[in-house]
Amino acid sequence: MTLTKNKYYFEALDNYPYNLPDCLEALNYALSYEPEDADSLCLMGRIYSETLRDYEQAKLYFEEAMQCDVTNINTPQYYIKCLLDNEDLEEAQKLILFSLKLKGIDKAYIFYLQSVFFEIQKEFKKALVSLKEASQFSYNKSMTDFLGNRKKFLKDKMKKGKGKKKKKKKTQ
């Protein structure tokens, strides 16, 4: 059954996000063969989170995926993003800390998500520290360039925030 499930899972993954009807059909077949497959459940969570913006339903799929395979390194990154988008910051923080302990996970991306977590809370200095950590775990040029652009973005955001404070003080 695993080969059949994998065939349908890969078909679903190949169709995501450009051909959702075929993706969902293949994903439902994959889940019918193995209802507790963490990767299939994660992809279903991504559909609800990234495409439908139904974060509560997505969280159910991500939670089930985590329960089925807590060591799956694919699920946390998408689950954290869903939690951040839904402003479930406390849950996101816990999952970030847990994810950083998983062997083989993309730590650069998890630290990037941690920087987003801090940015949402307007803790820009902590966000920059997380980006620095992410850079240390970045092993390809595209991720390094992406992180460099994020650092510039955050620094510009910090400058704009300081400029507004100074203007407010002058008008008072």
Backbone as a chain_set.jsonl record, in Angstrom:
{"seq": "MTLTKNKYYFEALDNYPYNLPDCLEALNYALSYEPEDADSLCLMGRIYSETLRDYEQAKLYFEEAMQCDVTNINTPQYYIKCLLDNEDLEEAQKLILFSLKLKGIDKAYIFYLQSVFFEIQKEFKKALVSLKEASQFSYNKSMTDFLGNRKKFLKDKMKKGKGKKKKKKKTQ", "coords": {"N": [[0.814, -1.205, 0.0], [2.041, 1.222, 0.56], [3.525, 2.032, -1.687], [1.499, 2.661, -3.503], [0.184, 4.685, -2.093], [2.28, 6.553, -1.977], [2.56, 7.12, -4.693], [0.167, 8.491, -5.245], [0.434, 10.593, -3.423], [2.725, 11.944, -4.4], [1.748, 12.672, -6.855], [-0.249, 14.462, -6.069], [1.344, 16.395, -4.815], [2.8, 17.25, -7.008], [0.829, 18.553, -8.441], [0.129, 20.642, -6.808], [0.497, 24.127, -6.24], [-0.989, 24.605, -8.492], [-2.913, 23.128, -9.865], [-5.459, 22.537, -8.349], [-7.893, 20.918, -8.219], [-7.063, 18.377, -9.292], [-4.962, 17.906, -7.559], [-6.265, 17.684, -5.056], [-7.869, 15.449, -5.559], [-5.948, 13.387, -5.945], [-4.699, 13.564, -3.465], [-6.74, 12.871, -1.695], [-7.041, 10.193, -2.45], [-4.506, 9.243, -1.648], [-4.695, 9.631, 1.121], [-6.786, 7.898, 1.647], [-5.587, 5.442, 1.32], [-3.613, 5.514, 3.262], [-4.434, 6.848, 6.042], [-3.044, 8.088, 8.116], [-0.77, 9.342, 7.198], [1.787, 11.527, 7.521], [2.938, 13.37, 5.704], [0.984, 13.625, 3.677], [-1.173, 14.593, 5.174], [-0.046, 16.979, 5.991], [0.21, 18.313, 3.521], [-2.48, 18.633, 2.948], [-3.135, 20.355, 5.012], [-1.635, 22.548, 4.173], [-3.036, 23.29, 1.884], [-5.44, 24.197, 2.981], [-4.422, 26.275, 4.569], [-2.643, 27.957, 2.958], [-3.975, 28.341, 0.522], [-6.83, 28.385, 0.833], [-7.05, 29.885, 3.105], [-8.162, 29.091, 5.482], [-7.487, 28.876, 8.439], [-8.056, 27.591, 10.856], [-9.07, 25.062, 10.138], [-6.853, 24.172, 8.752], [-4.995, 24.033, 10.843], [-5.983, 21.827, 12.223], [-5.376, 19.709, 10.469], [-2.564, 19.961, 10.398], [-1.95, 19.5, 13.1], [-2.815, 16.857, 13.354], [-1.045, 15.644, 11.585], [1.358, 16.08, 12.935], [0.874, 14.542, 15.206], [0.775, 12.021, 14.097], [3.352, 11.635, 13.114], [5.786, 12.803, 14.78], [8.391, 13.394, 14.269], [8.583, 14.188, 11.676], [10.015, 16.227, 9.31], [8.95, 17.982, 7.514], [6.434, 19.032, 8.164], [6.533, 20.979, 10.423], [7.525, 23.541, 9.438], [5.523, 24.526, 7.72], [3.346, 24.468, 9.4], [4.111, 26.262, 11.416], [4.159, 28.643, 9.925], [1.448, 28.838, 9.279], [0.391, 29.181, 11.879], [1.547, 31.654, 12.544], [0.389, 33.291, 10.583], [-2.223, 33.155, 11.443], [-2.065, 34.447, 13.784], [-1.524, 33.044, 16.127], [0.463, 33.226, 18.292], [1.726, 32.263, 20.642], [1.535, 29.476, 20.413], [3.003, 29.2, 18.058], [5.549, 30.012, 18.861], [6.237, 27.95, 20.673], [6.289, 25.769, 18.922], [8.326, 26.537, 17.194], [10.584, 26.453, 18.897], [10.56, 23.721, 19.518], [10.916, 22.635, 16.94], [13.491, 23.391, 16.226], [14.995, 21.512, 17.468], [14.737, 19.238, 16.009], [16.277, 16.744, 14.161], [17.817, 17.235, 11.074], [16.088, 19.155, 10.076], [15.36, 22.186, 8.27], [17.06, 24.51, 9.541], [17.739, 27.145, 8.995], [15.46, 28.171, 7.736], [13.6, 27.864, 9.787], [14.647, 29.583, 11.747], [14.33, 31.928, 10.302], [11.514, 32.053, 10.284], [11.206, 32.427, 12.996], [12.215, 34.987, 13.204], [10.221, 36.372, 11.879], [8.17, 35.94, 13.682], [9.116, 37.501, 15.862], [9.128, 39.977, 14.586], [6.392, 40.421, 14.132], [5.652, 40.93, 16.704], [6.826, 43.329, 17.012], [9.43, 43.398, 17.891], [12.098, 44.189, 16.814], [14.903, 44.098, 17.03], [15.389, 41.584, 18.158], [14.379, 40.109, 16.076], [16.275, 40.615, 14.104], [18.465, 39.34, 15.267], [17.607, 36.69, 15.104], [17.592, 36.411, 12.34], [20.307, 36.582, 11.88], [21.144, 34.215, 13.08], [19.823, 32.467, 11.36], [21.265, 32.917, 9.033], [23.67, 31.691, 9.666], [23.011, 29.053, 9.415], [22.428, 28.77, 6.801], [22.894, 27.323, 3.709], [22.927, 27.767, 1.019], [23.039, 29.961, -1.802], [20.695, 31.329, -2.615], [19.059, 31.345, -0.329], [20.723, 32.734, 1.424], [20.872, 35.226, 0.12], [18.161, 35.924, 0.253], [17.824, 36.149, 3.055], [19.564, 38.267, 3.549], [18.224, 40.343, 2.225], [15.931, 40.428, 3.819], [17.058, 41.338, 6.213], [17.825, 43.94, 5.485], [15.278, 44.945, 4.931], [14.078, 44.817, 7.501], [15.757, 46.572, 8.932], [15.238, 48.966, 7.579], [12.584, 49.225, 8.271], [12.826, 49.599, 10.996], [14.115, 52.093, 11.021], [12.128, 53.735, 9.924], [10.214, 53.532, 11.906], [11.514, 54.836, 14.02], [11.695, 57.388, 12.952], [9.029, 58.23, 12.909], [8.487, 58.406, 15.635], [10.124, 60.532, 16.401], [8.965, 62.618, 14.949], [6.477, 62.754, 16.149], [7.155, 63.649, 18.698], [8.054, 66.244, 18.186], [5.733, 67.557, 17.387], [4.285, 67.742, 19.658]], "CA": [[0.0, 0.0, 0.0], [2.866, 2.411, 0.642], [3.864, 2.477, -3.037], [0.308, 3.29, -4.073], [0.0, 5.946, -1.373], [3.326, 7.469, -2.433], [2.232, 7.53, -6.068], [-0.867, 9.526, -5.176], [0.982, 11.751, -2.709], [3.597, 12.679, -5.319], [0.867, 13.267, -7.869], [-0.868, 15.619, -5.41], [2.405, 17.383, -4.622], [3.126, 17.771, -8.334], [-0.264, 19.423, -8.877], [-0.057, 21.766, -5.889], [-0.828, 24.723, -6.054], [-1.465, 25.065, -9.792], [-4.072, 22.366, -10.31], [-6.015, 22.068, -7.07], [-8.816, 19.774, -8.321], [-6.298, 17.134, -9.425], [-4.208, 17.758, -6.323], [-7.168, 17.179, -4.016], [-8.281, 14.083, -5.908], [-4.826, 12.505, -5.641], [-4.463, 13.604, -2.023], [-7.787, 12.053, -1.06], [-6.668, 8.796, -2.682], [-3.365, 8.937, -0.782], [-5.181, 9.522, 2.508], [-7.634, 6.714, 1.78], [-4.685, 4.299, 1.466], [-2.909, 5.647, 4.539], [-5.012, 8.042, 6.666], [-2.154, 8.688, 9.1], [0.469, 9.743, 6.548], [2.078, 12.907, 7.935], [3.176, 14.238, 4.539], [-0.307, 13.889, 3.025], [-1.931, 15.467, 6.072], [0.615, 18.289, 5.924], [-0.175, 18.949, 2.261], [-3.882, 19.056, 3.099], [-3.059, 21.551, 5.852], [-1.138, 23.648, 3.328], [-4.135, 23.722, 1.005], [-6.345, 25.012, 3.794], [-3.73, 27.459, 5.074], [-2.065, 28.829, 1.939], [-4.883, 28.616, -0.585], [-8.18, 28.716, 1.299], [-6.916, 30.774, 4.272], [-8.981, 28.551, 6.568], [-6.413, 28.509, 9.34], [-8.512, 26.653, 11.892], [-9.109, 23.73, 9.525], [-5.457, 23.825, 8.464], [-4.368, 23.644, 12.101], [-6.407, 20.46, 12.541], [-4.577, 18.8, 9.651], [-1.171, 20.01, 10.85], [-1.883, 18.833, 14.4], [-2.922, 15.419, 13.116], [0.218, 15.23, 10.977], [2.367, 16.056, 14.005], [0.576, 13.405, 16.077], [1.093, 10.787, 13.378], [4.808, 11.52, 13.003], [6.322, 13.992, 15.431], [9.737, 13.649, 13.753], [8.501, 14.602, 10.273], [10.639, 17.551, 9.219], [8.221, 18.826, 6.561], [5.248, 19.642, 8.756], [6.68, 22.166, 11.276], [7.704, 24.83, 8.764], [4.233, 24.991, 7.215], [2.482, 24.66, 10.56], [4.527, 27.527, 12.046], [3.689, 29.73, 9.046], [-0.006, 28.906, 9.495], [0.166, 29.773, 13.203], [1.9, 33.074, 12.472], [-0.643, 33.954, 9.787], [-3.45, 33.184, 12.235], [-1.717, 35.173, 15.004], [-1.429, 32.138, 17.274], [1.888, 33.44, 18.536], [2.245, 31.407, 21.704], [1.701, 28.145, 19.82], [4.081, 29.288, 17.078], [6.813, 30.064, 19.602], [6.507, 26.602, 21.18], [6.634, 24.895, 17.801], [9.652, 26.96, 16.719], [11.582, 25.911, 19.816], [10.571, 22.271, 19.321], [11.419, 22.334, 15.595], [14.939, 23.581, 16.182], [15.611, 20.315, 18.028], [14.563, 18.116, 15.092], [17.444, 16.427, 13.334], [17.603, 17.293, 9.638], [15.177, 20.228, 9.67], [15.994, 23.368, 7.692], [17.151, 25.462, 10.65], [17.754, 28.511, 8.45], [14.081, 28.588, 7.517], [12.931, 27.962, 11.094], [15.1, 30.849, 12.349], [13.645, 32.993, 9.55], [10.153, 32.134, 10.823], [11.324, 33.026, 14.323], [12.367, 36.432, 13.008], [8.872, 36.868, 11.553], [7.485, 35.925, 14.974], [9.537, 38.692, 16.6], [8.692, 41.15, 13.82], [4.969, 40.601, 14.413], [5.58, 41.507, 18.044], [7.557, 44.595, 16.933], [10.724, 43.24, 18.559], [12.926, 44.16, 15.618], [16.278, 43.69, 17.347], [15.361, 40.122, 18.291], [14.166, 39.588, 14.724], [17.578, 40.666, 13.435], [19.296, 38.283, 15.855], [17.146, 35.431, 14.514], [18.069, 36.378, 10.952], [21.738, 36.276, 11.948], [21.187, 32.769, 13.327], [19.41, 31.813, 10.115], [22.396, 33.022, 8.097], [24.681, 30.704, 10.044], [22.552, 27.729, 8.989], [22.095, 28.856, 5.382], [23.923, 26.637, 2.925], [22.804, 28.042, -0.415], [23.08, 31.388, -2.126], [19.36, 31.941, -2.675], [18.609, 31.589, 1.042], [21.58, 33.791, 1.959], [20.404, 36.483, -0.478], [16.844, 36.191, 0.833], [18.013, 36.617, 4.431], [20.164, 39.605, 3.46], [17.14, 41.273, 1.877], [15.073, 40.559, 5.008], [17.766, 42.199, 7.167], [17.668, 45.313, 4.985], [13.87, 45.292, 5.128], [13.851, 45.076, 8.932], [16.48, 47.79, 9.32], [14.454, 50.088, 7.048], [11.371, 49.3, 9.086], [13.235, 50.187, 12.282], [14.382, 53.516, 10.781], [10.832, 54.412, 9.734], [9.587, 53.59, 13.229], [12.188, 55.884, 14.791], [11.334, 58.668, 12.344], [7.671, 58.573, 13.349], [8.55, 58.797, 17.04], [10.71, 61.872, 16.469], [7.977, 63.561, 14.441], [5.429, 62.891, 17.17], [7.677, 64.468, 19.795], [8.14, 67.641, 17.726], [4.402, 68.145, 17.275], [3.658, 67.884, 20.973]], "C": [[0.856, 1.266, 0.0], [3.232, 2.937, -0.737], [2.691, 3.188, -3.688], [0.057, 4.64, -3.423], [1.02, 6.969, -1.84], [3.044, 7.983, -3.833], [1.216, 8.671, -6.035], [-0.381, 10.774, -4.449], [1.848, 12.589, -3.65], [2.802, 13.335, -6.444], [0.206, 14.53, -7.299], [0.154, 16.746, -5.258], [2.778, 18.041, -5.948], [2.071, 18.762, -8.822], [-0.479, 20.645, -7.988], [0.892, 22.889, -6.239], [-1.529, 25.067, -7.372], [-2.712, 24.349, -10.298], [-4.721, 21.726, -9.085], [-7.024, 20.93, -7.207], [-8.08, 18.433, -8.437], [-5.469, 16.852, -8.177], [-5.082, 17.135, -5.24], [-7.621, 15.753, -4.29], [-7.177, 13.092, -5.547], [-4.569, 12.442, -4.134], [-5.503, 12.788, -1.268], [-7.531, 10.565, -1.273], [-5.517, 8.394, -1.755], [-3.819, 8.741, 0.66], [-6.106, 8.321, 2.7], [-6.778, 5.454, 1.931], [-3.955, 4.328, 2.799], [-3.358, 6.927, 5.234], [-4.09, 8.756, 7.654], [-0.805, 9.074, 8.496], [0.71, 11.232, 6.808], [2.272, 13.837, 6.742], [1.877, 14.586, 3.824], [-1.168, 14.823, 3.87], [-1.355, 16.887, 6.054], [0.221, 19.024, 4.645], [-1.627, 19.416, 2.312], [-3.953, 20.309, 3.973], [-2.593, 22.759, 5.058], [-2.235, 24.176, 2.414], [-5.087, 24.627, 1.782], [-5.692, 26.311, 4.256], [-3.353, 28.431, 3.961], [-3.051, 29.23, 0.849], [-6.243, 29.111, -0.104], [-8.184, 29.703, 2.466], [-7.881, 30.393, 5.404], [-7.994, 27.985, 7.599], [-6.834, 27.5, 10.402], [-8.563, 25.23, 11.351], [-7.691, 23.257, 9.225], [-4.758, 23.34, 9.729], [-4.743, 22.217, 12.491], [-5.589, 19.439, 11.752], [-3.121, 18.775, 10.102], [-1.002, 19.299, 12.184], [-1.927, 17.324, 14.233], [-1.628, 14.887, 12.502], [1.311, 15.115, 12.03], [2.136, 14.866, 14.949], [0.949, 12.088, 15.407], [2.596, 10.561, 13.256], [5.449, 12.808, 13.521], [7.718, 14.339, 14.911], [9.731, 14.07, 12.286], [9.022, 16.032, 10.156], [9.945, 18.472, 8.223], [7.115, 19.634, 7.235], [5.517, 20.931, 9.537], [6.777, 23.495, 10.533], [6.372, 25.386, 8.254], [3.255, 25.268, 8.357], [2.824, 25.98, 11.261], [4.008, 28.706, 11.237], [2.184, 29.923, 9.217], [-0.318, 29.582, 10.833], [0.485, 31.26, 13.212], [0.844, 33.852, 11.691], [-1.941, 34.114, 10.568], [-3.263, 33.907, 13.57], [-1.815, 34.326, 16.268], [0.034, 32.118, 17.714], [2.471, 32.534, 19.608], [2.488, 29.99, 21.19], [2.873, 28.133, 18.841], [5.439, 29.266, 17.78], [7.199, 28.674, 20.119], [6.963, 25.672, 20.059], [7.995, 25.26, 17.207], [10.731, 26.337, 17.595], [11.692, 24.391, 19.681], [11.247, 21.913, 18.0], [12.935, 22.447, 15.511], [15.697, 22.385, 16.754], [15.516, 19.115, 17.089], [15.78, 17.947, 14.195], [17.046, 16.488, 11.858], [16.689, 18.402, 9.161], [15.976, 21.409, 9.121], [16.001, 24.476, 8.758], [17.166, 26.911, 10.163], [16.324, 29.012, 8.277], [13.331, 28.737, 8.84], [13.363, 29.244, 11.807], [14.497, 32.053, 11.613], [12.22, 33.164, 10.083], [10.16, 32.735, 12.229], [11.486, 34.538, 14.202], [11.026, 37.067, 12.657], [8.04, 36.948, 12.835], [7.829, 37.185, 15.777], [9.091, 39.973, 15.89], [7.212, 41.454, 14.082], [4.784, 41.275, 15.767], [6.322, 42.84, 18.145], [8.843, 44.581, 17.758], [11.775, 43.078, 17.459], [14.366, 43.729, 15.895], [16.371, 42.172, 17.502], [15.163, 39.472, 16.921], [15.478, 39.569, 13.949], [18.525, 39.595, 13.965], [18.905, 36.928, 15.26], [17.598, 35.303, 13.059], [19.567, 36.07, 10.9], [21.941, 34.778, 12.196], [20.843, 32.004, 12.056], [20.552, 31.814, 9.109], [23.469, 31.983, 8.398], [24.298, 29.294, 9.595], [22.149, 27.705, 7.517], [23.232, 28.272, 4.561], [23.739, 26.795, 1.425], [22.641, 29.541, -0.64], [21.698, 32.031, -2.114], [18.827, 32.246, -1.272], [19.436, 32.716, 1.673], [21.154, 35.152, 1.408], [19.052, 36.897, 0.106], [16.972, 36.768, 2.242], [18.636, 38.005, 4.465], [19.123, 40.661, 3.138], [16.19, 41.482, 3.058], [15.719, 41.47, 6.048], [17.626, 43.66, 6.762], [16.241, 45.803, 5.216], [13.592, 45.644, 6.586], [14.546, 46.351, 9.394], [15.759, 49.03, 8.806], [13.195, 50.299, 7.871], [11.673, 49.946, 10.441], [13.484, 51.685, 12.128], [13.085, 54.296, 10.639], [10.108, 54.554, 11.062], [10.195, 54.672, 14.091], [11.829, 57.262, 14.265], [9.96, 59.13, 12.783], [7.667, 59.044, 14.797], [9.091, 60.209, 17.176], [9.718, 62.919, 16.001], [6.873, 63.804, 15.463], [5.898, 63.79, 18.303], [7.728, 65.927, 19.418], [6.769, 68.29, 17.693], [3.759, 68.358, 18.635], [4.087, 69.108, 21.704]], "O": [[0.419, 2.292, -0.521], [3.251, 4.15, -0.951], [2.873, 4.209, -4.351], [-0.245, 5.621, -4.103], [0.674, 8.127, -2.076], [3.268, 9.158, -4.123], [1.386, 9.686, -6.709], [-0.745, 11.89, -4.819], [1.715, 13.812, -3.689], [3.148, 14.417, -6.919], [0.117, 15.548, -7.985], [-0.142, 17.907, -5.541], [3.041, 19.242, -6.002], [2.394, 19.709, -9.54], [-1.188, 21.576, -8.37], [2.054, 22.6, -6.524], [-2.555, 25.748, -7.366], [-3.48, 24.913, -11.078], [-4.554, 20.535, -8.824], [-7.014, 20.031, -6.367], [-8.433, 17.469, -7.758], [-5.297, 15.697, -7.785], [-4.68, 16.172, -4.587], [-7.744, 14.944, -3.37], [-7.443, 12.07, -4.914], [-4.257, 11.379, -3.599], [-5.175, 12.093, -0.307], [-7.777, 9.76, -0.375], [-5.553, 7.324, -1.148], [-3.387, 7.807, 1.337], [-6.197, 7.785, 3.804], [-7.191, 4.502, 2.593], [-3.708, 3.281, 3.397], [-2.746, 7.979, 5.047], [-4.333, 9.914, 7.993], [0.198, 9.126, 9.208], [-0.064, 12.084, 6.371], [1.813, 14.979, 6.771], [1.69, 15.729, 3.408], [-1.811, 15.733, 3.345], [-2.097, 17.869, 6.097], [-0.07, 20.22, 4.678], [-1.961, 20.474, 1.779], [-4.74, 21.216, 3.702], [-3.098, 23.866, 5.248], [-2.342, 25.384, 2.201], [-5.486, 25.687, 1.3], [-6.359, 27.344, 4.324], [-3.71, 29.607, 4.021], [-2.972, 30.336, 0.314], [-6.745, 30.13, -0.577], [-9.221, 30.291, 2.776], [-8.346, 31.241, 6.166], [-7.71, 26.787, 7.623], [-6.04, 26.647, 10.799], [-8.145, 24.292, 12.031], [-7.365, 22.086, 9.418], [-4.018, 22.356, 9.698], [-3.916, 21.48, 13.029], [-5.158, 18.425, 12.301], [-2.51, 17.71, 10.183], [-0.026, 18.577, 12.385], [-1.177, 16.595, 14.882], [-1.169, 13.802, 12.859], [2.096, 14.167, 12.02], [3.092, 14.257, 15.43], [1.389, 11.15, 16.072], [3.059, 9.421, 13.291], [5.624, 13.774, 12.778], [8.179, 15.466, 15.095], [10.798, 14.287, 11.712], [8.526, 16.937, 10.826], [10.324, 19.637, 8.102], [6.898, 20.798, 6.898], [4.795, 21.907, 9.338], [6.172, 24.48, 10.957], [6.125, 26.589, 8.348], [2.442, 26.189, 8.283], [1.928, 26.727, 11.654], [3.476, 29.662, 11.801], [1.707, 31.055, 9.292], [-1.188, 30.45, 10.908], [-0.237, 32.043, 13.829], [0.451, 34.947, 12.093], [-2.671, 35.088, 10.381], [-4.184, 33.973, 14.384], [-2.148, 34.827, 17.342], [0.743, 31.128, 17.532], [3.609, 32.084, 19.48], [3.514, 29.378, 21.49], [3.643, 27.173, 18.798], [6.363, 28.582, 17.34], [8.357, 28.271, 20.013], [7.9, 24.891, 20.225], [8.733, 24.38, 16.764], [11.688, 25.755, 17.084], [12.792, 23.839, 19.725], [12.06, 20.99, 17.949], [13.582, 21.678, 14.8], [16.904, 22.259, 16.55], [16.142, 18.085, 17.338], [16.242, 18.894, 13.558], [16.064, 15.871, 11.444], [16.525, 18.581, 7.954], [17.139, 21.598, 9.479], [15.064, 25.269, 8.853], [16.662, 27.802, 10.846], [16.015, 30.15, 8.631], [12.514, 29.646, 8.989], [12.531, 29.922, 12.41], [14.192, 33.073, 12.231], [11.77, 34.287, 10.308], [9.24, 33.459, 12.609], [10.946, 35.287, 15.017], [10.732, 38.18, 13.093], [7.297, 37.908, 13.043], [6.94, 37.853, 16.305], [8.717, 40.946, 16.545], [6.832, 42.615, 14.236], [3.877, 42.086, 15.953], [6.434, 43.412, 19.229], [9.286, 45.615, 18.256], [12.273, 41.98, 17.21], [14.977, 43.059, 15.063], [17.324, 41.552, 17.03], [15.719, 38.409, 16.646], [15.761, 38.617, 13.222], [19.297, 39.01, 13.204], [19.772, 36.112, 14.949], [17.946, 34.212, 12.604], [20.037, 35.384, 9.992], [22.812, 34.156, 11.588], [21.493, 31.014, 11.72], [20.777, 30.823, 8.414], [24.103, 31.456, 7.484], [25.167, 28.441, 9.415], [21.589, 26.716, 7.043], [24.387, 28.675, 4.701], [24.325, 26.046, 0.643], [22.166, 30.274, 0.228], [21.547, 33.162, -1.651], [18.212, 33.291, -1.056], [18.889, 33.56, 2.383], [21.083, 36.126, 2.157], [18.828, 38.068, 0.414], [16.312, 37.751, 2.582], [18.281, 38.828, 5.309], [19.138, 41.75, 3.712], [15.699, 42.591, 3.271], [15.04, 42.272, 6.69], [17.342, 44.518, 7.599], [16.026, 46.937, 5.644], [12.947, 46.652, 6.873], [13.977, 47.124, 10.165], [15.675, 50.036, 9.511], [12.796, 51.435, 8.131], [10.881, 50.732, 10.96], [13.109, 52.467, 13.002], [12.958, 55.396, 11.176], [9.463, 55.571, 11.318], [9.479, 55.359, 14.82], [11.673, 58.204, 15.042], [9.756, 60.323, 13.008], [6.936, 59.968, 15.152], [8.581, 60.999, 17.971], [9.633, 63.997, 16.589], [6.396, 64.928, 15.619], [5.127, 64.603, 18.813], [7.467, 66.782, 20.264], [6.663, 69.489, 17.952], [2.776, 69.092, 18.741], [3.634, 69.349, 22.823]]}, "num_chains": 1, "name": "protein.A"}
